[in-house]
Amino acid sequence: MKLITPRKPQGFWELMPEEEIVFENMLSKIRKVFENNCFMPLDTPVAEYSEILLAKSGGEVDKEIYRFQKGNNDLCLRYDLTVPLARFVAMNENVLEFPFKRYQVGKVYRGERPQKGRFREFYQCDADIVGENLSITADAECIKLYEDTLGALNLNCYVKISNRKILAGFFEGIGAKNISDLMIIYDKMAKLSEEEIANMFIASGLTVAQVDQTFLLAKQNGDLEAIIAKVEKLSDNPTFLEGISDLKALNERLKYLKMDKKNYSFDLSIVRGHNYYTGTVFEAFIENSNLAIGGGGRYDNLCGNFTERKFQGVGMSIGITRLFDEIKDKFKTDENLVTQVGIVAFDETMLFALSLMTDLRNAKIRADIVGEGKSFKAKMKEANRRKLPYIIVLGEDEMKEKRYTIKDMRSSAQEKLSFDEIVKKLK
């Protein structure tokens, strides 16, 4: 039989057990922050009907979606957790309590080119607030979550905040017809040169003067009052003015939520790639780094594809796979999840060793049999290879006396102890 070369799809994620322990520990800390902020857990299917998932995607995302046919079903793998949330809310609107605050940790899939920090399969950690007539306080709560979640990982965040109404209102005010396309071009500013962006804007119908004004908007960042002073005269469009008013209200609420001023600023270059965003938008970074580890914003019309009720929503997301890939070397394997003691037994004591292992596990000690069926030398090699901190060598005398030789593998010190003494020592 010809052997198949073991391989996995490019860009799909896989960790070694030691890394997985660290990763799960990070997720646990993030979950605790979400729950402390009154968000409830939720899970949704990895696959959705295509008509659901594509209802409000648009932009570059459509090109990256994994879509397939199974029987008569046209399905897509979810590319984020927000559209599935909107579908869930619409299906359960009569039983949910609003505002509905949920968090979700799950895998999502995008068929983009794999590179450092970018994967085709990756985890997202999302927290969203959905309701009717949501105030701007919900936006502020979601932004503050970056400070709290990254703080739980002993990291400092930096969040850049804007509002899509400002840009949309500006384009409306100059009579642009293809605003959605212009938004997509605007979102590419960080990746392309000004000349390339300018040519794309002009090809889409903007004049040179309008392109210059658009660049003026994109270059405004830092203190909100200073930004407003520079751009407020660019347009008297109602949507434009509403976006500025929203940022003022958001800034005020962030102060009262006691978010550290050094952890956020306003940046009108932020627009986000998804067309479902309608107001506040933000992107989060690790402090003193250009590594974007998340983003989010307000989406007032998303549920409108699935229900006539006027639900509004705002959410934040952490790309935990990218974050972990960047900072994993700073964290140690959680010792509360690794084997504490290995039992080295012989043929005549193996069955008793199983009983001892079970008693230790019942006492909340993480015990395991080492090298069953191997020579004593091989058993010891396995214990060293597994980096076990302690081993119990179980011979016939130990079995009869109910006192067991326990060896510290780091210092080579050993002693004979009773079962209760071993439990006390290891705890």
Contacts in CASP RR format, 6 or more apart in sequence:
PFRMAT RR
TARGET T0000
AUTHOR 0000-0000-0000
METHOD contacts of the structure
MODEL  1
MKLITPRKPQGFWELMPEEEIVFENMLSKIRKVFENNCFMPLDTPVAEYS
EILLAKSGGEVDKEIYRFQKGNNDLCLRYDLTVPLARFVAMNENVLEFPF
KRYQVGKVYRGERPQKGRFREFYQCDADIVGENLSITADAECIKLYEDTL
GALNLNCYVKISNRKILAGFFEGIGAKNISDLMIIYDKMAKLSEEEIANM
FIASGLTVAQVDQTFLLAKQNGDLEAIIAKVEKLSDNPTFLEGISDLKAL
NERLKYLKMDKKNYSFDLSIVRGHNYYTGTVFEAFIENSNLAIGGGGRYD
NLCGNFTERKFQGVGMSIGITRLFDEIKDKFKTDENLVTQVGIVAFDETM
LFALSLMTDLRNAKIRADIVGEGKSFKAKMKEANRRKLPYIIVLGEDEMK
EKRYTIKDMRSSAQEKLSFDEIVKKLK
8 14 0 8 1.000
9 120 0 8 1.000
9 121 0 8 1.000
10 114 0 8 1.000
10 120 0 8 1.000
11 114 0 8 1.000
11 119 0 8 1.000
11 120 0 8 1.000
11 121 0 8 1.000
12 119 0 8 1.000
12 120 0 8 1.000
12 121 0 8 1.000
13 119 0 8 1.000
13 121 0 8 1.000
13 122 0 8 1.000
13 123 0 8 1.000
13 321 0 8 1.000
15 23 0 8 1.000
18 333 0 8 1.000
19 328 0 8 1.000
21 333 0 8 1.000
21 334 0 8 1.000
21 337 0 8 1.000
21 338 0 8 1.000
22 324 0 8 1.000
22 328 0 8 1.000
22 331 0 8 1.000
22 332 0 8 1.000
22 333 0 8 1.000
22 334 0 8 1.000
23 320 0 8 1.000
23 324 0 8 1.000
23 328 0 8 1.000
24 334 0 8 1.000
24 337 0 8 1.000
25 331 0 8 1.000
25 334 0 8 1.000
25 337 0 8 1.000
26 153 0 8 1.000
26 320 0 8 1.000
26 323 0 8 1.000
26 324 0 8 1.000
26 331 0 8 1.000
27 105 0 8 1.000
27 123 0 8 1.000
27 125 0 8 1.000
27 320 0 8 1.000
29 149 0 8 1.000
29 152 0 8 1.000
29 153 0 8 1.000
30 105 0 8 1.000
30 125 0 8 1.000
30 149 0 8 1.000
30 152 0 8 1.000
30 153 0 8 1.000
30 318 0 8 1.000
30 320 0 8 1.000
31 41 0 8 1.000
31 103 0 8 1.000
31 105 0 8 1.000
32 152 0 8 1.000
33 145 0 8 1.000
33 148 0 8 1.000
33 149 0 8 1.000
33 152 0 8 1.000
34 41 0 8 1.000
34 103 0 8 1.000
34 125 0 8 1.000
34 127 0 8 1.000
34 145 0 8 1.000
34 149 0 8 1.000
35 41 0 8 1.000
35 103 0 8 1.000
36 148 0 8 1.000
37 101 0 8 1.000
37 127 0 8 1.000
37 141 0 8 1.000
37 145 0 8 1.000
37 148 0 8 1.000
38 101 0 8 1.000
39 101 0 8 1.000
39 102 0 8 1.000
39 103 0 8 1.000
39 127 0 8 1.000
40 100 0 8 1.000
40 101 0 8 1.000
40 102 0 8 1.000
40 103 0 8 1.000
41 102 0 8 1.000
41 103 0 8 1.000
41 104 0 8 1.000
42 85 0 8 1.000
42 88 0 8 1.000
42 102 0 8 1.000
42 103 0 8 1.000
42 104 0 8 1.000
43 104 0 8 1.000
43 106 0 8 1.000
44 78 0 8 1.000
44 81 0 8 1.000
44 84 0 8 1.000
44 85 0 8 1.000
44 87 0 8 1.000
44 88 0 8 1.000
44 104 0 8 1.000
45 78 0 8 1.000
45 84 0 8 1.000
46 77 0 8 1.000
46 78 0 8 1.000
46 107 0 8 1.000
46 109 0 8 1.000
47 75 0 8 1.000
47 76 0 8 1.000
47 77 0 8 1.000
47 78 0 8 1.000
48 75 0 8 1.000
48 76 0 8 1.000
48 78 0 8 1.000
48 83 0 8 1.000
48 84 0 8 1.000
48 87 0 8 1.000
49 73 0 8 1.000
49 74 0 8 1.000
49 75 0 8 1.000
49 76 0 8 1.000
50 67 0 8 1.000
50 74 0 8 1.000
50 75 0 8 1.000
50 76 0 8 1.000
51 74 0 8 1.000
52 83 0 8 1.000
52 84 0 8 1.000
52 87 0 8 1.000
52 306 0 8 1.000
53 65 0 8 1.000
53 76 0 8 1.000
53 78 0 8 1.000
53 79 0 8 1.000
53 83 0 8 1.000
53 84 0 8 1.000
54 62 0 8 1.000
54 65 0 8 1.000
54 76 0 8 1.000
55 83 0 8 1.000
55 305 0 8 1.000
55 306 0 8 1.000
56 83 0 8 1.000
56 86 0 8 1.000
56 274 0 8 1.000
56 275 0 8 1.000
56 276 0 8 1.000
56 301 0 8 1.000
56 302 0 8 1.000
56 305 0 8 1.000
57 65 0 8 1.000
57 79 0 8 1.000
57 83 0 8 1.000
57 274 0 8 1.000
57 275 0 8 1.000
57 276 0 8 1.000
58 274 0 8 1.000
58 275 0 8 1.000
59 180 0 8 1.000
59 184 0 8 1.000
59 273 0 8 1.000
59 274 0 8 1.000
59 275 0 8 1.000
60 184 0 8 1.000
60 273 0 8 1.000
61 79 0 8 1.000
61 110 0 8 1.000
61 273 0 8 1.000
61 274 0 8 1.000
64 79 0 8 1.000
64 110 0 8 1.000
64 111 0 8 1.000
64 112 0 8 1.000
65 76 0 8 1.000
65 77 0 8 1.000
65 79 0 8 1.000
65 109 0 8 1.000
65 110 0 8 1.000
65 111 0 8 1.000
66 76 0 8 1.000
66 77 0 8 1.000
66 109 0 8 1.000
66 111 0 8 1.000
67 74 0 8 1.000
67 75 0 8 1.000
67 76 0 8 1.000
68 75 0 8 1.000
68 76 0 8 1.000
69 75 0 8 1.000
77 108 0 8 1.000
77 109 0 8 1.000
78 84 0 8 1.000
78 108 0 8 1.000
78 109 0 8 1.000
79 108 0 8 1.000
79 109 0 8 1.000
79 110 0 8 1.000
80 108 0 8 1.000
80 124 0 8 1.000
80 126 0 8 1.000
80 274 0 8 1.000
80 317 0 8 1.000
81 104 0 8 1.000
81 106 0 8 1.000
81 108 0 8 1.000
81 124 0 8 1.000
81 126 0 8 1.000
81 317 0 8 1.000
82 126 0 8 1.000
82 128 0 8 1.000
82 274 0 8 1.000
82 276 0 8 1.000
82 299 0 8 1.000
82 302 0 8 1.000
82 315 0 8 1.000
82 317 0 8 1.000
83 276 0 8 1.000
83 302 0 8 1.000
85 102 0 8 1.000
85 104 0 8 1.000
85 126 0 8 1.000
85 128 0 8 1.000
85 130 0 8 1.000
86 130 0 8 1.000
86 299 0 8 1.000
86 302 0 8 1.000
86 303 0 8 1.000
86 304 0 8 1.000
86 305 0 8 1.000
86 306 0 8 1.000
86 311 0 8 1.000
87 306 0 8 1.000
89 96 0 8 1.000
89 100 0 8 1.000
89 130 0 8 1.000
89 303 0 8 1.000
89 306 0 8 1.000
89 307 0 8 1.000
89 311 0 8 1.000
90 303 0 8 1.000
90 304 0 8 1.000
90 306 0 8 1.000
90 307 0 8 1.000
90 311 0 8 1.000
91 306 0 8 1.000
93 307 0 8 1.000
93 309 0 8 1.000
93 311 0 8 1.000
98 130 0 8 1.000
98 131 0 8 1.000
98 132 0 8 1.000
99 129 0 8 1.000
99 130 0 8 1.000
99 131 0 8 1.000
99 134 0 8 1.000
99 138 0 8 1.000
100 129 0 8 1.000
100 130 0 8 1.000
100 131 0 8 1.000
101 127 0 8 1.000
101 128 0 8 1.000
101 129 0 8 1.000
102 127 0 8 1.000
102 128 0 8 1.000
102 130 0 8 1.000
103 125 0 8 1.000
103 126 0 8 1.000
103 127 0 8 1.000
103 128 0 8 1.000
104 124 0 8 1.000
104 125 0 8 1.000
104 126 0 8 1.000
105 123 0 8 1.000
105 124 0 8 1.000
105 125 0 8 1.000
105 126 0 8 1.000
105 320 0 8 1.000
106 123 0 8 1.000
106 124 0 8 1.000
106 125 0 8 1.000
107 121 0 8 1.000
107 122 0 8 1.000
107 123 0 8 1.000
107 124 0 8 1.000
108 121 0 8 1.000
108 122 0 8 1.000
108 123 0 8 1.000
108 124 0 8 1.000
109 120 0 8 1.000
109 121 0 8 1.000
110 120 0 8 1.000
110 122 0 8 1.000
111 120 0 8 1.000
112 118 0 8 1.000
112 120 0 8 1.000
114 120 0 8 1.000
116 325 0 8 1.000
117 321 0 8 1.000
117 322 0 8 1.000
117 325 0 8 1.000
117 326 0 8 1.000
118 322 0 8 1.000
119 321 0 8 1.000
119 322 0 8 1.000
122 319 0 8 1.000
122 320 0 8 1.000
122 321 0 8 1.000
122 322 0 8 1.000
123 319 0 8 1.000
123 320 0 8 1.000
123 321 0 8 1.000
124 317 0 8 1.000
124 318 0 8 1.000
124 319 0 8 1.000
124 320 0 8 1.000
125 149 0 8 1.000
125 317 0 8 1.000
125 318 0 8 1.000
125 319 0 8 1.000
125 320 0 8 1.000
126 315 0 8 1.000
126 316 0 8 1.000
126 317 0 8 1.000
126 318 0 8 1.000
127 142 0 8 1.000
127 145 0 8 1.000
127 315 0 8 1.000
127 316 0 8 1.000
128 142 0 8 1.000
128 313 0 8 1.000
128 314 0 8 1.000
128 315 0 8 1.000
128 316 0 8 1.000
129 138 0 8 1.000
129 141 0 8 1.000
129 142 0 8 1.000
129 313 0 8 1.000
129 314 0 8 1.000
129 315 0 8 1.000
130 303 0 8 1.000
130 311 0 8 1.000
130 312 0 8 1.000
130 313 0 8 1.000
131 311 0 8 1.000
131 312 0 8 1.000
131 313 0 8 1.000
132 309 0 8 1.000
132 310 0 8 1.000
132 311 0 8 1.000
132 312 0 8 1.000
133 312 0 8 1.000
134 298 0 8 1.000
134 312 0 8 1.000
134 313 0 8 1.000
134 314 0 8 1.000
136 246 0 8 1.000
136 249 0 8 1.000
136 250 0 8 1.000
136 253 0 8 1.000
136 280 0 8 1.000
137 253 0 8 1.000
138 298 0 8 1.000
138 313 0 8 1.000
138 314 0 8 1.000
139 246 0 8 1.000
139 250 0 8 1.000
139 253 0 8 1.000
139 280 0 8 1.000
139 297 0 8 1.000
139 298 0 8 1.000
139 314 0 8 1.000
140 250 0 8 1.000
140 253 0 8 1.000
140 254 0 8 1.000
140 257 0 8 1.000
140 259 0 8 1.000
141 257 0 8 1.000
142 296 0 8 1.000
142 297 0 8 1.000
142 314 0 8 1.000
142 315 0 8 1.000
142 316 0 8 1.000
143 159 0 8 1.000
143 161 0 8 1.000
143 250 0 8 1.000
143 254 0 8 1.000
143 259 0 8 1.000
143 264 0 8 1.000
143 282 0 8 1.000
143 316 0 8 1.000
144 254 0 8 1.000
144 257 0 8 1.000
144 259 0 8 1.000
145 316 0 8 1.000
146 157 0 8 1.000
146 159 0 8 1.000
146 263 0 8 1.000
146 284 0 8 1.000
146 294 0 8 1.000
146 316 0 8 1.000
146 318 0 8 1.000
147 157 0 8 1.000
147 159 0 8 1.000
147 259 0 8 1.000
147 260 0 8 1.000
147 263 0 8 1.000
149 318 0 8 1.000
150 156 0 8 1.000
150 157 0 8 1.000
150 284 0 8 1.000
150 286 0 8 1.000
150 293 0 8 1.000
151 157 0 8 1.000
153 327 0 8 1.000
155 286 0 8 1.000
155 287 0 8 1.000
155 327 0 8 1.000
156 263 0 8 1.000
156 286 0 8 1.000
156 287 0 8 1.000
157 263 0 8 1.000
157 284 0 8 1.000
157 285 0 8 1.000
157 286 0 8 1.000
157 287 0 8 1.000
158 263 0 8 1.000
158 264 0 8 1.000
158 265 0 8 1.000
158 284 0 8 1.000
158 285 0 8 1.000
158 286 0 8 1.000
158 287 0 8 1.000
158 288 0 8 1.000
159 263 0 8 1.000
159 264 0 8 1.000
159 265 0 8 1.000
159 282 0 8 1.000
159 283 0 8 1.000
159 284 0 8 1.000
159 285 0 8 1.000
160 221 0 8 1.000
160 264 0 8 1.000
160 265 0 8 1.000
160 266 0 8 1.000
160 267 0 8 1.000
160 269 0 8 1.000
160 270 0 8 1.000
160 282 0 8 1.000
160 283 0 8 1.000
160 284 0 8 1.000
160 285 0 8 1.000
161 247 0 8 1.000
161 250 0 8 1.000
161 264 0 8 1.000
161 265 0 8 1.000
161 266 0 8 1.000
161 267 0 8 1.000
161 270 0 8 1.000
161 280 0 8 1.000
161 281 0 8 1.000
161 282 0 8 1.000
162 247 0 8 1.000
162 266 0 8 1.000
162 267 0 8 1.000
162 268 0 8 1.000
162 269 0 8 1.000
162 270 0 8 1.000
162 271 0 8 1.000
162 280 0 8 1.000
162 281 0 8 1.000
162 282 0 8 1.000
163 243 0 8 1.000
163 244 0 8 1.000
163 246 0 8 1.000
163 247 0 8 1.000
163 279 0 8 1.000
163 280 0 8 1.000
163 281 0 8 1.000
164 183 0 8 1.000
164 271 0 8 1.000
164 272 0 8 1.000
164 277 0 8 1.000
164 278 0 8 1.000
164 279 0 8 1.000
164 280 0 8 1.000
164 281 0 8 1.000
165 239 0 8 1.000
165 240 0 8 1.000
165 242 0 8 1.000
165 243 0 8 1.000
165 246 0 8 1.000
165 278 0 8 1.000
165 279 0 8 1.000
166 217 0 8 1.000
166 231 0 8 1.000
166 240 0 8 1.000
166 243 0 8 1.000
166 244 0 8 1.000
166 247 0 8 1.000
166 268 0 8 1.000
167 183 0 8 1.000
167 186 0 8 1.000
167 217 0 8 1.000
167 268 0 8 1.000
167 271 0 8 1.000
168 179 0 8 1.000
168 183 0 8 1.000
168 239 0 8 1.000
168 240 0 8 1.000
169 235 0 8 1.000
169 237 0 8 1.000
169 238 0 8 1.000
169 239 0 8 1.000
169 240 0 8 1.000
170 213 0 8 1.000
170 214 0 8 1.000
170 217 0 8 1.000
170 234 0 8 1.000
170 235 0 8 1.000
170 237 0 8 1.000
170 240 0 8 1.000
171 179 0 8 1.000
171 182 0 8 1.000
171 183 0 8 1.000
172 179 0 8 1.000
172 237 0 8 1.000
172 239 0 8 1.000
172 240 0 8 1.000
173 235 0 8 1.000
173 237 0 8 1.000
173 240 0 8 1.000
174 206 0 8 1.000
174 210 0 8 1.000
174 213 0 8 1.000
174 235 0 8 1.000
176 182 0 8 1.000
176 204 0 8 1.000
176 205 0 8 1.000
176 206 0 8 1.000
178 204 0 8 1.000
180 275 0 8 1.000
181 204 0 8 1.000
182 201 0 8 1.000
182 204 0 8 1.000
182 206 0 8 1.000
183 271 0 8 1.000
183 273 0 8 1.000
183 275 0 8 1.000
184 273 0 8 1.000
185 197 0 8 1.000
185 200 0 8 1.000
185 201 0 8 1.000
185 204 0 8 1.000
186 197 0 8 1.000
186 214 0 8 1.000
186 218 0 8 1.000
186 271 0 8 1.000
187 271 0 8 1.000
187 272 0 8 1.000
187 273 0 8 1.000
188 197 0 8 1.000
188 200 0 8 1.000
189 197 0 8 1.000
189 218 0 8 1.000
189 269 0 8 1.000
190 269 0 8 1.000
192 200 0 8 1.000
194 215 0 8 1.000
198 208 0 8 1.000
198 211 0 8 1.000
198 215 0 8 1.000
201 210 0 8 1.000
201 211 0 8 1.000
201 214 0 8 1.000
202 208 0 8 1.000
202 211 0 8 1.000
206 214 0 8 1.000
213 234 0 8 1.000
216 230 0 8 1.000
216 231 0 8 1.000
216 234 0 8 1.000
217 231 0 8 1.000
217 234 0 8 1.000
217 268 0 8 1.000
218 268 0 8 1.000
218 269 0 8 1.000
219 268 0 8 1.000
219 269 0 8 1.000
220 227 0 8 1.000
220 230 0 8 1.000
220 231 0 8 1.000
220 266 0 8 1.000
220 267 0 8 1.000
220 268 0 8 1.000
220 269 0 8 1.000
221 227 0 8 1.000
221 265 0 8 1.000
221 266 0 8 1.000
221 267 0 8 1.000
221 268 0 8 1.000
221 269 0 8 1.000
222 265 0 8 1.000
222 266 0 8 1.000
222 267 0 8 1.000
223 265 0 8 1.000
223 266 0 8 1.000
224 247 0 8 1.000
224 248 0 8 1.000
224 251 0 8 1.000
224 266 0 8 1.000
227 266 0 8 1.000
227 268 0 8 1.000
228 244 0 8 1.000
228 247 0 8 1.000
228 248 0 8 1.000
231 244 0 8 1.000
231 268 0 8 1.000
232 241 0 8 1.000
232 244 0 8 1.000
234 240 0 8 1.000
235 241 0 8 1.000
243 279 0 8 1.000
246 279 0 8 1.000
246 280 0 8 1.000
247 266 0 8 1.000
247 280 0 8 1.000
250 280 0 8 1.000
251 266 0 8 1.000
254 264 0 8 1.000
255 261 0 8 1.000
263 287 0 8 1.000
270 281 0 8 1.000
270 282 0 8 1.000
270 283 0 8 1.000
271 277 0 8 1.000
271 281 0 8 1.000
272 281 0 8 1.000
272 283 0 8 1.000
272 295 0 8 1.000
272 296 0 8 1.000
272 297 0 8 1.000
276 299 0 8 1.000
276 301 0 8 1.000
276 302 0 8 1.000
277 296 0 8 1.000
277 297 0 8 1.000
277 298 0 8 1.000
277 299 0 8 1.000
278 298 0 8 1.000
278 299 0 8 1.000
278 300 0 8 1.000
278 301 0 8 1.000
279 297 0 8 1.000
279 298 0 8 1.000
279 300 0 8 1.000
280 297 0 8 1.000
280 298 0 8 1.000
280 314 0 8 1.000
281 295 0 8 1.000
281 296 0 8 1.000
281 297 0 8 1.000
281 298 0 8 1.000
282 295 0 8 1.000
282 296 0 8 1.000
282 297 0 8 1.000
282 316 0 8 1.000
283 292 0 8 1.000
283 294 0 8 1.000
283 295 0 8 1.000
283 296 0 8 1.000
284 292 0 8 1.000
284 293 0 8 1.000
284 294 0 8 1.000
284 295 0 8 1.000
284 316 0 8 1.000
284 318 0 8 1.000
285 291 0 8 1.000
285 292 0 8 1.000
285 293 0 8 1.000
286 293 0 8 1.000
286 323 0 8 1.000
286 326 0 8 1.000
286 327 0 8 1.000
291 322 0 8 1.000
291 323 0 8 1.000
291 326 0 8 1.000
293 318 0 8 1.000
293 319 0 8 1.000
293 322 0 8 1.000
293 323 0 8 1.000
293 326 0 8 1.000
294 316 0 8 1.000
294 317 0 8 1.000
294 318 0 8 1.000
294 319 0 8 1.000
295 316 0 8 1.000
295 317 0 8 1.000
295 318 0 8 1.000
296 314 0 8 1.000
296 315 0 8 1.000
296 316 0 8 1.000
296 317 0 8 1.000
297 314 0 8 1.000
297 315 0 8 1.000
297 316 0 8 1.000
298 312 0 8 1.000
298 313 0 8 1.000
298 314 0 8 1.000
298 315 0 8 1.000
299 312 0 8 1.000
299 313 0 8 1.000
299 314 0 8 1.000
299 315 0 8 1.000
300 312 0 8 1.000
300 313 0 8 1.000
302 311 0 8 1.000
302 313 0 8 1.000
303 309 0 8 1.000
303 311 0 8 1.000
303 313 0 8 1.000
304 310 0 8 1.000
304 311 0 8 1.000
337 366 0 8 1.000
338 366 0 8 1.000
338 387 0 8 1.000
339 366 0 8 1.000
339 367 0 8 1.000
339 368 0 8 1.000
339 386 0 8 1.000
339 388 0 8 1.000
340 365 0 8 1.000
340 366 0 8 1.000
340 367 0 8 1.000
340 388 0 8 1.000
340 389 0 8 1.000
340 390 0 8 1.000
340 426 0 8 1.000
341 360 0 8 1.000
341 365 0 8 1.000
341 366 0 8 1.000
341 367 0 8 1.000
341 368 0 8 1.000
341 388 0 8 1.000
341 389 0 8 1.000
341 390 0 8 1.000
341 391 0 8 1.000
341 392 0 8 1.000
341 406 0 8 1.000
341 422 0 8 1.000
341 426 0 8 1.000
342 367 0 8 1.000
342 368 0 8 1.000
342 369 0 8 1.000
342 370 0 8 1.000
342 383 0 8 1.000
342 388 0 8 1.000
342 390 0 8 1.000
342 391 0 8 1.000
342 392 0 8 1.000
343 353 0 8 1.000
343 356 0 8 1.000
343 357 0 8 1.000
343 367 0 8 1.000
343 368 0 8 1.000
343 369 0 8 1.000
343 370 0 8 1.000
343 391 0 8 1.000
343 392 0 8 1.000
343 394 0 8 1.000
344 370 0 8 1.000
344 371 0 8 1.000
344 376 0 8 1.000
344 379 0 8 1.000
344 380 0 8 1.000
344 383 0 8 1.000
344 391 0 8 1.000
344 392 0 8 1.000
344 393 0 8 1.000
344 394 0 8 1.000
345 352 0 8 1.000
345 353 0 8 1.000
345 369 0 8 1.000
345 372 0 8 1.000
345 394 0 8 1.000
345 395 0 8 1.000
346 376 0 8 1.000
346 394 0 8 1.000
346 395 0 8 1.000
346 396 0 8 1.000
347 373 0 8 1.000
348 395 0 8 1.000
348 396 0 8 1.000
349 394 0 8 1.000
349 395 0 8 1.000
349 396 0 8 1.000
349 398 0 8 1.000
349 399 0 8 1.000
350 369 0 8 1.000
350 372 0 8 1.000
352 394 0 8 1.000
352 399 0 8 1.000
353 369 0 8 1.000
353 394 0 8 1.000
354 369 0 8 1.000
356 367 0 8 1.000
356 392 0 8 1.000
356 394 0 8 1.000
356 404 0 8 1.000
356 419 0 8 1.000
357 367 0 8 1.000
357 368 0 8 1.000
357 369 0 8 1.000
359 419 0 8 1.000
360 367 0 8 1.000
360 422 0 8 1.000
360 423 0 8 1.000
361 367 0 8 1.000
363 423 0 8 1.000
364 427 0 8 1.000
365 422 0 8 1.000
365 423 0 8 1.000
365 426 0 8 1.000
365 427 0 8 1.000
370 379 0 8 1.000
370 382 0 8 1.000
370 383 0 8 1.000
370 386 0 8 1.000
370 388 0 8 1.000
370 391 0 8 1.000
371 378 0 8 1.000
371 379 0 8 1.000
371 382 0 8 1.000
374 382 0 8 1.000
380 391 0 8 1.000
383 391 0 8 1.000
383 409 0 8 1.000
384 409 0 8 1.000
388 409 0 8 1.000
389 408 0 8 1.000
389 409 0 8 1.000
389 410 0 8 1.000
390 406 0 8 1.000
390 407 0 8 1.000
390 408 0 8 1.000
390 409 0 8 1.000
390 426 0 8 1.000
391 406 0 8 1.000
391 407 0 8 1.000
391 409 0 8 1.000
392 404 0 8 1.000
392 405 0 8 1.000
392 406 0 8 1.000
392 407 0 8 1.000
392 422 0 8 1.000
393 404 0 8 1.000
393 405 0 8 1.000
393 407 0 8 1.000
394 404 0 8 1.000
394 405 0 8 1.000
398 404 0 8 1.000
398 405 0 8 1.000
398 416 0 8 1.000
402 418 0 8 1.000
402 419 0 8 1.000
403 416 0 8 1.000
403 417 0 8 1.000
403 418 0 8 1.000
404 416 0 8 1.000
404 417 0 8 1.000
404 418 0 8 1.000
404 419 0 8 1.000
404 422 0 8 1.000
405 414 0 8 1.000
405 415 0 8 1.000
405 416 0 8 1.000
406 414 0 8 1.000
406 415 0 8 1.000
406 416 0 8 1.000
406 417 0 8 1.000
406 422 0 8 1.000
406 425 0 8 1.000
407 413 0 8 1.000
407 414 0 8 1.000
408 414 0 8 1.000
417 425 0 8 1.000
END
